[in-house]
Amino acid sequence: MTKSNLLFFLLVISSLTGCSLLEQYDFVISKDISTVEGEKIYYDVFQTGLDNYTFEFKSASGTDTARLFEAYVNDAVYTAMRFKIVLKKDTLLITTTFLTDKMVGKTKKGTLVILERN
């Protein structure tokens, strides 16, 4: 088997097995949460399956973006989910009604972002 045939064979096999490198999720929405000291805090929602969603919480300052944490939910939780946002000094507290472990992230400018259940 020649090198080019082997590469073609591997490409075909990886595409048939659903190679995760080629997997893309469907973007749903991006929503700003707050702006703290010139740094935007927001989340992007992606549909990752038939009834599954991923929330990617991020911070952005200028052209620099950093991922803070991710939350995974099902369709029922996604449609019923609500957030309450409270800013106290250098901490942004995001509370929600859906069940989740407490998640904590820190922006590059030092703002602590906490997601927890109500």
Buried (B, 14 or more C-beta within 10 A) or exposed (E): EEEEEEEEEEEEEEEEEEEEEEEEBEEEEEEEBBBBEEBBBBBBBBBBEEEBBBBBBBBBBEEEEEEBBBBEBEEEBBEEBEBEEEBEEEBBBBBBEBEBEEBEBBBEEEBBBBBEEE
